[in-house]
Amino acid sequence: MATPASPPHGSAAPDPMDDSVPTSVAAACGGDGPPAAGLVLVGRIVPAPGAPVAPAEAVLFRDGRVAALGSEAAVRDAAGPRAEVEVLPREAVLLPGFVDGHCHLLWCAAAAAQLDLRDVDSLDELARRVARRAAELPPGTWIEGYGWDQSRFDPPTWPGRALLDRAAPEHPVLLRRVCRHVAVANGAALAAAGVHRETPDPPGGRFVRNPETGELTGLLEETAIDRVAAARPEPGFEERLAGLREVIRTAHAAGITAVHSHDVHRPGELGDVVALYAAARRRGRPLRVALDVGWAAFGDARRWGPSGHGDEWLRMGSIKFFADGSLGGRTAALREPYHDGDGAERGLLRHPPEELAARVAEAAAAGYQVAIHCIGDRAIDVALEAVAAARGRGGPGRHRLIHVQVMAPEHPRRLAAAGVVAEIQPRFLASDLAFVEERLGPERCRYAYAWRSLIDAGVPVSAGSDAPIEPLPPLEGVQAAITRDDLAGHPPGGWHPEQRLGVGEALKAYTAGAAYGALAEGLWGSLLPGAAADAVVLGADPWRVAPGELRSIPVLATYVGGAPVFRRR
């Protein structure tokens, strides 16, 4: 995306950031590297949150790795007299750099150039935003936006084609719902994509039609969005690179040093994505990335290499599948009908179960970890069946089930028995509280966002943001995991508080847990000797602040490869 006029999706405001390209970054990024003799950080060091590892007084970074950890005297002795020494502020704490276990950084980049519709509260306001953008652009220019949520409109009403046709009759318009599993398009966008009344629904998606007339309403579900989005012109490499560098800057300001990002969706994209991250690194924005590749681009992944292939900066992650859609968009696949639906509505499966199982088995046999998006309990059933079909086929195993949002009582035990990683997004709950009880009803809510049940069952948990669906800063998710409210104290005491996590458990999910999910344990997610010298300095100790204030803890500095990539002014 182009550099945004305002920070993307919940990012820290830019004013306190050092916005210049760092002059002291990891050697692989070009320019001066970390101090040759090493860097000693002195203060309260928590090398492995949530693990039985005692805090330390100092840590030594040398050659991009943690070289020593322990008492100040011992670390200074190991460092020698030529090492640089930094003493942390008294209230600060040094943690391993945060690892976002699931995000879409290039989508974050694209989103900043689009209409931000997250605060829209009515159809009229949605139309006004589109009309204003249309007045600024030449006719025929695409208008894209994201973040609308019909459940927050007054009254709750789905937008449609006619609304957008009136607002922008001469511009193709495509606006994605906050979940990105539902979108709305106007007539010009549908025409550009060759979609009309007689166009059949694509596999795994739907062009929503008026039940009485059969006319297209403009609403698009799942893969139908891809059909329309494919018609708009692609941005150039430099434009995408500028956006990616800005997103990485935002990640650094939030303390993120590594991500598991799903950025490759179509055949032919992989080479450009690899080149974008390499160019961002050369231009002073280093980030460690495990790259997820969608099934449609599986052939490209096979030519690049199996899961884990790459270097210390960019490695092949998993082959990504979608079992279903989103709860907010009513495309999550449920065993029983939606509580607030028509009595028959149960969401959508993106693939027939046997087809998903066959593809998962093929990916595993070729040496890949597999990640399956599954939000509804029916989708979790299907994902577990697919993982079972892949067992013994090869690859690194440790497959990931993404979201596992609406579980049945037996699911935590089944996930543990299957040996999968549960990839959760605690920040979802803060947003979804607006509609979750209406969607599910009271009984199913007992097993929704059930993070405590997963951990108690022995399921490894990796946490992430799913940005740009939710904000990037990990401390937002840490707070949501602990308070289980809307981040403003509602409901008092938290929603189903029996499922909340402790501070150490939440931080572990965003460090060592997410590293484990990315097949990068020992390198990411800890400050134990031998690990990457990636760290974040927080301005207050998360164990010593009120739970409702966790997301307000300032990030003072972030280090990647032993060099500072962000300092708060």
LODRENVEX-360809 format. One record per atom (N, C-alpha, C): x, y, z. Coordinates in steps of 0.02 Angstrom, whole numbers, plus 50000, padded with zeros to 5 digits. Atoms other than C-alpha are relative to their C-alpha. Layout:
XYZ/...
This chain:
500424994150000/500005000050000/500445006150000/499644993749993/500545017849984/500015001950073/499964997949930/501085026050145/499345003150021/500674997849982/499455029050238/499995007050030/500094993649968/498795045850290/499884999250074/500105001649929/498305037750454/500234993050012/499715006649987/498995022450542/499534994449982/500445005450020/498335005950474/499764995850058/500335004949958/497124995650575/500284999250070/499855000749930/497434999150756/500735000950016/499294999249986/499275003450740/500105005950046/499834994449958/500145015150858/500045006349958/499954993750036/500065033450809/500735001449984/499314999350021/501625038750715/500415005150039/499634994549970/502085053950819/500584997850045/499455001749956/503125045050954/500514995549967/499545004750031/504015033950827/500585003849968/499444997750041/505725036650753/499864997549929/500235002050066/505155036650571/500564999549949/499455000750047/506875037050492/500184992749993/499775006950009/507585021050419/500584999050048/499475001149951/508675013750558/500694999649966/499335000450027/510535015950528/500394994250031/499675005849969/510975001450643/499504994350000/500455005750006/510034986250583/500404993849985/499655006350011/510444968050556/500415000349936/499534999450055/511904965750438/499694998049934/500305002350062/510824956650311/499585005449968/500434994850028/509824972550287/500405005449966/499594994850029/511284982750226/500175005250051/499804994949953/512174996950311/500364997150059/499655002249940/512954995850482/499614994750036/500335005349962/512574980150580/500045001550074/499954999349928/512474977650767/500735000850021/499314999249977/514024981650872/500394993549993/499615006150013/515404969450823/500154996350064/499845003349937/515844966051004/499394998050040/500625001949967/514034963951053/499675005750037/500414995149963/512674973251146/499744996650063/500255002549937/512274970551329/499415004450021/500584996649974/510534975251391/499924998050073/500035001249928/510384977051579/499325002450026/500654998249972/508724977051672/499624993750018/500415005949987/507274965251705/499894996449934/500045003950061/507404951751571/499564993950013/500425005949996/506014938851550/500124996049936/499795003150063/506784926751425/499494995249969/500485004950027/505334914451407/499345000650039/500634999249964/503614920751464/499594993650000/500425005949994/502494907051529/500374993550010/499595006049990/503934894751549/500365000650067/499664999949936/504824889851710/500745002149994/499334997350008/506334900651670/500035006550040/499964994149956/506884913651799/500195006249960/499774993850031/507054931851748/500755000950010/499284998749997/508824937751716/500125007550009/499814993049991/509764953851750/500295003049937/499684997450060/510614955351581/500004994749945/499965004450057/510724948051407/500525002949951/499514997950049/512104948751276/499784997949930/500135001350070/511714950251091/500665000549962/499394999850040/513134945650974/499894995849937/500065003550064/513164940650790/499284997949987/500695001350015/511274941450783/499664994950045/500275005149956/511014928750922/500075002150073/499924999249928/510794928151110/500634996050019/499365003249985/512574924551168/500084998450074/499955001349929/512374925351357/499395002950035/500584998049962/510994927251486/500124998350073/499915001549930/511054928651674/500095006250042/499874994349956/511714940151809/500375005449961/499664994550034/512364957151758/500754998949999/499285001049996/514114952851817/500224994649951/499805005550044/514174936451722/499945001949926/500104998150069/513494943851561/500515005349978/499484995150017/514664958851566/500674996649991/499375003650006/516104946951594/500044996249934/500025003650064/515564936351444/500065004749941/500004995350056/515374951851336/500685003049988/499354996750008/517084959251369/499935007550001/500024992749990/517564977551384/499785004049939/500144996150060/517204982351203/499255000049983/500725000350016/515344977951203/499655006450022/500424994449979/514074991851208/499534997650055/500445001649944/512974992451364/499435005050001/500594995849991/511204999151377/499654997850064/500375001449939/510305000351544/499275002049989/500724998750011/508404998951533/499735004650054/500344996249947/507265011151625/499774995450057/500145004249941/506855005051800/499344996349994/500655003250004/505025001151761/499944995349940/500065003750063/505404992651595/500144992650009/499865007150002/505474974251553/500174998149929/499805002450066/506334965551408/499714993049989/500315006450018/505374951251325/500264997849932/499875001950070/505684940751170/499565004149954/500414996550049/505074949751015/499354996249988/500655003250012/503234946450983/500004996649931/500095003750062/502814933650849/499255000049985/500705000350020/501164936250759/499884993549964/500095006750025/500574918550729/499544999549940/500445000350059/499334923250592/499805007049979/500194993450026/499194939050488/500064999849924/499984999250073/499134945350309/500335006849987/499674993450002/500444959050295/499895003649934/500114996550063/500214962450111/499275002449994/500684997349996/498344964150140/499995006350043/499944993949959/498774976450278/500255005749957/499724994950043/499804985750150/499485002749951/500514997850048/498394986150023/499445003950035/500574996949965/497104991250154/500105007450012/499904992949985/497925007950190/499845004549942/500194996050058/497575013750013/499254999749987/500715000950010/495745008850031/499605004050050/500454996749952/494245016450118/499974995950065/500055003149935/494285012450303/499285001050025/500714999649985/492475008350345/499824997050068/500125003449936/492685001050519/499555004050047/500404995949955/491815015750604/499335002049969/500644998350032/490345016850483/499424996950039/500555002549959/488705015250577/499335000149965/500645000050037/487385016550439/500134999249926/499945000550073/487055013150256/500115006949969/499924993350028/486925031850224/500735002350006/499304997949991/488665034850295/500454996049954/499615004050047/489355020450192/499965003049930/500084997050067/488635028350034/500365006749995/499664993550002/489325045550081/500754999149992/499285001250006/491085038450102/500194998149929/499865002150069/491015030149932/499925005949952/500114994450045/490305045649848/500575005150005/499444995449992/491685056649922/500624997549964/499425002750034/493035044949858/499905000349924/500134999750072/492205044149687/500125007049972/499904993150022/492255063249676/500735001749993/499284998650001/494145062549701/500364996349944/499665004550047/494515049449567/499705000549930/500274999950068/494355049049377/499504994349990/500485005450014/492875038949310/500374993849977/499705006450018/493295020549290/500514997550050/499525002149949/494525020349437/499654995750053/500305004349949/494175006349559/500025003350068/500044997949929/493615010749735/499934993750041/500035005749955/493994997749866/499985002450072/500054998349929/493614997850051/499944993650041/500015005849955/493604986450201/499745002250068/500144998949929/492944984850377/499285001150018/500704998849981/491054987650366/499724993850036/500315005449961/489984977150483/499265001850008/500714998449999/488114976850456/499694999350069/500285000849933/487824971350636/500085006450041/499904993849964/488434988550691/499615005849969/500414994750031/487284998350574/499365001050040/500634998349967/485755006950643/499505002249946/500105006949975/484694997650595/500484995249965/499575005050032/485714981850556/499714997949932/500245001350068/485524980250367/500594998649955/499465001550048/486584972350231/500015005249945/499974995450057/487214984650100/499904996249934/500145003450063/486834981049918/500255004049940/499764997350064/487244984649737/499675006849985/500354993950018/485924998149715/500275006050039/499734994649958/486625008549859/500655002649969/499354998150027/488365008449781/499945002849930/500114997250067/487705011649606/499815007450004/500194993049992/486925027749666/500605004250024/499434996249972/488495032949762/500565001049950/499434999650047/489735029349622/499814996549935/500235003350061/488895025649455/500554999049948/499485000350053/490505028149354/500644996750025/499405003249972/491735018649465/499834993050023/500095006649970/491885000049500/500145000450076/499944999649927/491644997949689/499994992950029/499985006549964/492134982949797/500195001450072/499904998649929/491964984249986/499954993550039/499985006249962/492464969750097/499755001150072/500215000049930/491614966150262/500614999250045/499445000349953/492724966650417/500334993150001/499735006749999/492934947750409/500344998049935/499745001350068/493404948250222/499744993649970/500335005950029/492304933050191/499355001849965/500584997350035/490864943850127/500205006849974/499874993450028/490944959050014/499385002349963/500554997350040/489774970449918/500315003849941/499744996850061/490054976449739/499435003649964/500514996650039/489154988549626/499974997049930/500105002850067/488574985349448/500625000649957/499414999150042/490154992349369/500544994850017/499515005149980/491264980449469/499794993149976/500245006550024/490164965549427/500094999449925/499935000250073/490174970249243/500734999249980/499295000750016/492074972149243/500244992950009/499825007049988/492184954449311/499614995149957/500405004450042/490944947749184/499494996050039/500505003449958/489714943049322/499325003049987/500684997750014/487874944149280/499504995050030/500535004049969/486214936449328/500074992549987/499965007050018/486564920049239/500674996850020/499345002849982/488344917949306/499914994950056/500075004949946/488424901949408/500455001750060/499594999049941/489084902449585/500654996249992/499365003750004/490934897849595/500034994850056/499915004949945/491454882649698/500235003650063/499814997049936/491534887749881/499805007250009/500214993049993/490654904349856/499305001049973/500694998750023/489034912849810/499925007349980/500254993450019/488384927849713/499295000450028/500654999849966/486934932449825/499485003249953/500544997850045/485294934649729/499375001650040/500664998549971/483624942149771/499574993749992/500375006350005/482544926949813/499375000549958/500624999250039/481034934249723/500145001249926/499874998150069/481814941449564/500584996349969/499415003250026/483434931749548/500565004749981/499494995150017/484394947949520/500565000050052/499434999649955/486134950049595/499915005850048/500054994649950/486084959949757/500645003950007/499344996949991/487924964249747/500404996850056/499645003549946/488354953849901/500374993949971/499575005450022/489764941449873/500244996250060/499775004149944/490224926949985/500594995749978/499425004450008/491904918249997/500325000749931/499624999750063/492664913749826/499695004549947/500314995250046/491414924849735/500355006850003/499634993849993/492414939549804/500624999949955/499395000650040/493984933049717/499855001249926/500194999250071/493074932549550/499965007449981/500074992950015/492654951049560/500665003750011/499374996649985/494294956549640/500524999049945/499515001450053/495274948549498/499945004849941/500104995550057/494564961449378/500355006850010/499704993549991/495414976549458/500754999949985/499294999750017/497144982249403/500444998750061/499535001549946/498614976149506/500475005950011/499514994849988/499744988949592/500704997749980/499325001650020/501564989749539/500434998050060/499555002549948/503044982649635/500205005550049/499774994849955/503664999149706/499445002550045/500564998049957/501935003949767/499884994850055/500095005349950/501754987149854/500565000150051/499444999949955/503494988649927/499945005850050/500084994449955/503145005949998/499494998350055/500505002049950/501594998950083/500264994950048/499735005149955/502494983750151/500495002950049/499524996949954/503894994150224/499635003950055/500384996349949/502605005050312/499684995350050/500305004849954/501714989850383/500524997050046/499475002749957/503354982550446/500215005250052/499864994749952/503724999350526/499494999950057/500535000449950/502054998050615/500104993850044/499885006049961/502464980250668/500575001050049/499444998749955/504144985550740/499785004450059/500234995549947/503284999450837/499554996450050/500415004049955/502144986150913/500404994450034/499585005249969/503614975050964/500034993549962/500025006150040/503374962250824/500654999249963/499375001450034/504954954150759/499944994249951/500105005750045/504254938950667/499254999149990/500705001150016/502624934150583/499924993649961/500225005450044/501724919650503/499475003349957/500434995850041/500934928750355/499764996249938/500295003150059/499754922250221/499955005349946/499964994850051/500234932750070/499984997349929/499995002950067/500234920649923/499344996349990/500665002750010/498504916749857/499904996949931/500125002250069/498644914049669/500654997749968/499405002050037/499844905549550/500375006149973/499594994650027/501284916849499/500175005450049/499874994749951/501294927449658/500624998950042/499495001749950/502634918449759/500655003849988/499374996750014/504144925749671/499995007450019/500054992949983/503544943649690/499975001150075/500054999249927/503114941149874/500684999050032/499335001149973/504834934049912/500445006249985/499614994150019/505614948749818/499815006150041/500224994349961/504554961349914/500304999950070/499725000349932/505114955150085/500765001049998/499284999050005/506934954450027/500175007349989/499884992950012/506834972249962/499865004250062/500144996449939/506024978350122/500574999350050/499455001249955/507424970550221/500625004049979/499424996150024/508764978450112/499925007450013/500124992949989/507944995250137/499845001650072/500014998249930/508004994450325/499404997750040/500585002549963/506414985150375/500044992450006/499935007349993/506964967750432/499444996950040/500515003749965/505654955350486/500084992649983/499965007250013/505694936450504/499304997649981/500645001850028/504314928550402/499974992649983/500205006650026/503564911250383/499415001349954/500474997950051/502584912750223/499514994449984/500535004750018/500924903850201/499825000849927/500175000050071/500444899050024/499334996449992/500655003050012/498654895649970/500044994049954/499995006150041/498214879049888/500045001549926/499994998450072/497954887649720/500715001049974/499304998950019/499824891649719/500454994350023/499615005749975/500374874449780/500574998249953/499475001750048/501354871349620/500605004550008/499454995349990/502394887049650/500384998250064/499685001949937/502724881649830/500454993849990/499605006050011/503334864649771/500655001549964/499384998250034/504584872849656/500485003950045/499584996249955/505214883949797/500324995550053/499735004549950/505404870749932/499494998550054/500485002149949/504534861950078/499985004750059/500054995849939/504014869550244/500675000250035/499354999049969/505534876850330/500545002049952/499504998050050/506454879950166/500085007650001/499874992950003/507274897050157/500615001850041/499444997949959/508444906850269/499735002750066/500224997749934/508384915250439/499495005749996/500474994550007/507314929350369/499334997949969/500615001950035/506064921250252/500014992649986/500035007250008/505524903150255/499304998049977/500655002850020/504154892650179/499634997950062/500425001949944/502744890850304/499564994149982/500485005550011/501184880650272/499625001049935/500504999550054/499974876850133/499345001350035/500604997449965/498394886150181/499364997849964/500665001950024/496624879650160/499465003650039/500594997349966/494914886750203/499474994550003/500565004649993/493634874850274/499335003649999/500634996249999/492324888550300/500155007349997/499934992850005/492064907250315/500035003550067/499974996049939/491654919250456/499344999650038/500605000049957/490444919850602/499585006349988/500374993850010/489994938150576/499645000149933/500315000150065/489604935050393/499534994149990/500425006050001/488624919050433/500224995049946/499745005150046/489764908750319/500424994850037/499685005249960/490594899150462/499544993850000/500405006250006/490034880950446/499854997150069/500215002349935/489034875450598/499654993249994/500365006449999/488344858450648/499255001250001/500714998349994/486664866250693/499895007049972/500144993550031/485794881450617/500205005950045/499874993849964/486244899150665/499415001750045/500534998449953/485264904750817/499575005849975/500364994250025/484784921050729/499864999649925/500115000950071/484564913750555/499284998149985/500675001850022/483084906950459/499794993050021/500155006749976/483114890150546/500334994549959/499665005050043/484074881550405/500725002049985/499354997350019/485604892550382/500554997250045/499455003049962/487194883350435/500695002149975/499374997850027/488554892550338/500224995949940/499755003050061/489664886250197/500644996250014/499365003550005/491004873050178/500325002149935/499664997750061/492294879450054/500184994249953/499845005950041/492714861749993/499574994250025/500285006349976/491814845049999/500514996750046/499525002849952/492584835850148/500504995349969/499545004850030/493334822050041/500525003549957/499534996350041/494134834849925/500535003450044/499534996849954/494914844450070/500494994850028/499575005249972/495584828350146/500524997749949/499535002250051/496374823049981/500545005249988/499514994750012/497224839849957/500475000850059/499574999649940/497864840650135/500504994250000/499555005850003/498574823150116/500545000949947/499524998950053/499414828049953/500545005150022/499534995049976/500214843450032/500484997050052/499585003049949/500834833550182/500514995249969/499565004850032/501564820050071/500575003549962/499484996250035/502544833449977/500475003750047/499544997049953/503374839450137/499765006450033/500264993649975/502224853350195/499604999350064/500474998749946/501444858750356/499365002749968/500654997750026/499594862250327/499665004350053/500394995749956/498544876250401/499305000549972/500705000150023/496644875250392/499595005150040/500464995249970/495494889950426/499354996450016/500645003349980/494024883050526/499725003850060/500314996049948/492874894050628/499414996350033/500585003549973/491274883950648/500154992950022/499875006849975/491124867250738/499974994749945/500015004650057/490644858350577/500665000449961/499374999250036/492194865550493/500584996950039/499485003249960/493274859650639/499974992549991/500075007250013/492574842150615/500344998249934/499735001450066/493034842750431/500765000849999/499284998949997/494764849750467/500364994350036/499705005649964/495124836050593/500004993749958/500015005850046/494584822950467/500555000549948/499484999150050/495774830450340/500694998850029/499355001149967/497224830550462/500114992550012/499945007349990/496864812350504/500194996549935/499845003150064/496944808150319/500735001249981/499304998450016/498674816350311/500494996550045/499545003049952/499384806850459/500414994549967/499565005050028/500894796550409/500205001249928/499834998750071/501024804650237/500685003549992/499364996650005/502654813850279/499925007350019/500004992949982/503094832150300/500175000950073/499814998749930/503474840650465/499454998850050/500555000749953/501764837350539/499845006650033/500174994049962/501224849550672/499545004649961/500474996150040/499764855150566/499625004850045/500314994649963/498824870650618/499265000649982/500704998350011/496954873650639/499925007350021/500024992749990/496664892250621/499315002050025/500594996949968/495364901050731/499664995350051/500375004749956/494464885550806/499555003950047/500374994849963/493204898550861/499384997350035/500625002749972/491584888850890/500094992550006/499865007149990/492004871950965/499414996450030/500445004549962/490984857351025/500374997750062/499665001849937/491344850651200/500594995349991/499475004950007/492434836451135/500585002449958/499484997850047/493494846951016/500685001050032/499324999349972/494924851751135/500354993350007/499705006649993/495224833451173/500204997249932/499855002650067/495154828950988/500595003749969/499434996350026/496364842850941/500654997650032/499415002549965/497584836751073/500214993249973/499855006750025/497454818851011/500285000349929/499764999450069/497764824650832/500685003249995/499354997050000/499344833850882/500055006549960/500004993850039/498834850050796/500125006050046/499934993649965/499214867950846/499365003949990/500584995650005/497724879050885/500255007149992/499774993250016/498024896050807/499435004850015/500564996049976/496924908350902/500135007449989/499984992850007/496534926750884/499585003250056/500404997549943/496004933351056/499655006649986/500314993550013/495654950750987/499324999349965/500665001250031/494204943150887/499445000950051/500555000049952/493194941451046/499785007050016/500184993249984/493274959951086/499545003049947/500424997550055/492514963650916/499344996249993/500585004350014/491314948950905/499485000150055/500504999849946/490454952151071/499365003749979/500594996350024/489274963650974/499474995449972/500505004250033/488444948650891/500044992650019/499885007249993/489114931950953/499434996350034/500545003549965/487704927651073/499384999449956/500565000650047/486404931450940/500134994649949/499845005050051/487304920650813/499954992950027/499905006849977/487594905550924/499484997650050/500435002149945/486354905651068/500424998150060/499625000849937/486844902551250/500394993550005/499675006449989/487304884151241/500664999749962/499385000350039/488584885351100/500505005250023/499534994949976/489324901151177/500474997350054/499585002949947/490004890451319/500644997149971/499415003250031/491224882551196/500305004349945/499734995550050/491634897751090/500595003950030/499404996549978/493334906251102/500264996850065/499885003849938/493724892751230/500754998550008/499275000649998/495594895851252/500244996150061/499805003849940/495714889151429/499894992549989/500135007150013/494924872751374/500544997049955/499465002550044/496234871051236/500644998750039/499375000749962/497704873851353/499944994450051/500095005349950/496984862651488/500004993049968/500005006450035/496784848751358/500694998249974/499335001350024/498634850351313/500115001849928/499924997950069/498394858551143/500515005749997/499554994350008/499874869551090/499625005849969/500384994150022/499214887251064/500485005249972/499654994550032/499884900250944/499505005749992/500464994350005/499144917750945/500235004949947/499854995050051/499044930850810/499435005049994/500484994650007/498064945950752/499494998849945/500375000450063/497384940650582/499935006949968/500014993450033/497774958650532/500014999249925/500354993949977/497044967950444/499304998950028/500675001149971/495484959450513/499975003250069/499944996849935/496034965050687/500665003850004/499394996049995/497384977250745/500634995750009/499375003649994/499204971750734/500284999650071/499635000249937/499824976450909/499834993950044/500145006049960/499994960151009/499715001450069/500264998749933/499624968551175/499245000750001/500745000050003/497824971051116/499744993050009/500225006949993/497654952351097/500164997150068/499825002349933/498564948951260/499475002250050/500514997649954/497324959951352/499344996449989/500635003450013/495834951951265/500014992950027/499955006949975/496464934551313/499914999750075/500014999949927/496554939751495/499345002850026/500614996949975/495014950851515/499364997249969/500585002750035/493844942751387/499415004950000/500524994950007/492894958951364/500125003949937/499944996050061/492724972451233/500575005050004/499424995849987/494324980751298/499805006750031/500244994149964/493244994151380/499654998050064/500285002349936/492694983451528/499324996949996/500665002950008/491094976151457/500044993249966/500395000049938/490404964251511/500464999950061/499595000149940/491044966851688/500204992950020/499765006649982/492114952251741/500174995549942/499835003850059/492284946151562/499454995349977/500495004550032/491264935251444/500254992950008/499785006849983/491344917151503/500715000250029/499334999049973/492804921551617/500374993650017/499665006349987/493164903251650/500484998149944/499575001650058/494034903151480/500585005049993/499464995150007/495244917551514/500684996850010/499315002249991/497124915451509/500365004450051/499574996049958/498454921351631/500495004049959/499534995750036/499754934451586/500544996049967/499475004050029/501144921851561/499764995749942/500275004250054/500034910451456/499865004149937/500154995850058/499474924751344/500645002349966/499374997850030/501234931351319/500364994249966/499705005950032/501854913751282/499684998749933/500345001350063/500534911851147/500245004849945/499764995150048/501214927651063/500765000049992/499275000550007/503044922451079/500184992749983/499795006950013/503584904251099/499464995849968/500545003850030/501864897551055/499945001249926/500044998450071/501794906750890/500624997649963/499395002750031/503604901750854/499934992549988/500115007250007/503134883450883/499534998649941/500465000950056/501684885250762/500335001349933/499644998450062/502894892150632/500604995549988/499445004650005/504124877650655/500665003650012/499414995949989/505364890550721/500195000450074/499824999949929/505524886050905/500764999550007/499284999749989/507254889150975/500335005749964/499744994250036/507534903050849/499605006350016/500454994549983/506014914350876/499704998750069/500455000849943/505024917651032/500314999150068/499685000349934/506314916751172/500655003949998/499344996949994/507904925051234/500494995450033/499535004849974/508784909151283/500614999749954/499395000250041/510584906951222/499894995949936/500075003150066/510634902651037/499425002649960/500584997350035/508984911050995/500195006349963/499904993750034/508854925550875/499965005750050/499984994349954/509254941950961/499455005049982/500604996150016/507484948550934/499645001350066/500284998449934/506724957751082/499595006449997/500404994049992/505484970851138/500085002650071/499974996749935/505664983151281/499325003350013/500644997149981/504004986951365/500115005050057/499914994849951/503815002551471/499734998450069/500255002349935/502944992951612/499974992449998/500005007349994/502914975151674/499294997449994/500695002450009/501364965951609/499724996350060/500235003649941/501284955751770/499815004950057/500084995249945/501184971751873/499515005649984/500504994950016/499874982251784/499314996850002/500695002549999/497994980751792/499854996849932/500145003350064/497324968751659/499705004649948/500324995550046/496274982451582/500465005449971/499524995050024/497844992951552/500564996849959/499455003450035/498914979951463/500135002949931/499894997650068/498634986551288/500285007149998/499744993249997/499165003951346/500745000250019/499295000149984/500914998251396/500395002349939/499634997650059/502105007951282/500564995349981/499415003450026/503364999051173/500555005349995/499464995249999/505005008151207/500514998749945/499505001750051/506134998851086/499884992949975/500045006750030/506194983850970/500674998649967/499365002250028/507754974150919/499884994149954/500015005850045/507944962550770/500734998349983/499315001950013/509554952850752/500505003750042/499554996549954/510294962250899/500075007449987/499964992950016/510044979450822/499325003350008/500654996749992/508704992450860/499695001749933/500384998150059/507374994350727/499455005050017/500494995149977/506235005350831/500195002550069/499944997049934/506445017450976/499475005450007/500504994849987/505075027951053/500365006450020/499694993649985/505525046151058/499865002250071/
